[in-house]
Amino acid sequence: MRIDRYLHCIRLVKSRTIAQALIVEGYVRIDGKRAEKPSDSVRVGSVIALPLRDRVRVIKVLSLPQRRGPAPEARLCYEEVEP
């Protein structure tokens, strides 16, 4: 799944446009490597690091969502990892 779509579907960002801006500006890392473009792939088990709300969030991908569902459903797709 595309990283911009994943961040939007799990409700970490309000829109894919915001996710794309974070990625293009170089703020998002996937498995320790900087995400080069919004179409970079995310797989189950990937670790994503990005700055949100004045702190760095590190999350591990548990599953890939089929849609942007309600928040409780979105939280099942990832787990927080301490940086």
C-alpha positions, -999 to +999 in steps of 0.1 A: +000+000+000+012+035-007+026+054+024+004+085+018-028+064+016-018+043+046-012+074+068-046+088+057-065+055+062-052+050+098-062+086+106-028+100+115-033+128+090-065+145+079-058+142+041-036+125+016-024+159+005-010+166+040+006+131+040+022+137+006+036+171+018+052+154+048+068+128+026+080+152-001+096+174+026+116+144+038+100+140+073+088+104+069+110+073+074+101+037+065+123+011+082+149+037+089+151+050+053+137+083+042+106+079+021+114+094-013+079+098-027+043+093-017+040+061-037+067+043-016+053+009-003+044+000+032+040-037+042+029-055+073+058-053+098+072-020+085+082+007+110+072+042+102+086+073+119+071+108+113+067+141+133+031+148+144+019+173+170+053+184+183+067+149+188+080+120+167+056+091+163+070+057+156+045+031+146+047-005+135+023-017+107+001-046+119-023-047+090-032-028+058-067-012+060-091-016+031-107+018+037-106+049+060-129+036+087-137+048+122-109+055+146-112+023+166-109+003+134-079+024+123-061+018+156-061-019+150-039-015+120-008-002+139+009-001+173+029+027+188+066+019+193+087+040+218+115+059+199 
